């Protein structure tokens, strides 16, 4: 499924970005870290919704 592949790619990209930001900022409460973390949460939620639809 192409949509799942796209979301999976976004997840991997956002995880990498979040890891890099955490290493750079060294503060989990930095606004940039929080923003990217929230964006990753949204993408993960989207992925979970898609998985739920596929399993039905």
Secondary structure, DSSP 8 states (H G I E B T S, - for coil): -HHHHHHHHHHHHHHHHHHHHHHHH--TTSHHHHHHHHHHHHHHHHHHHHHHHHH-
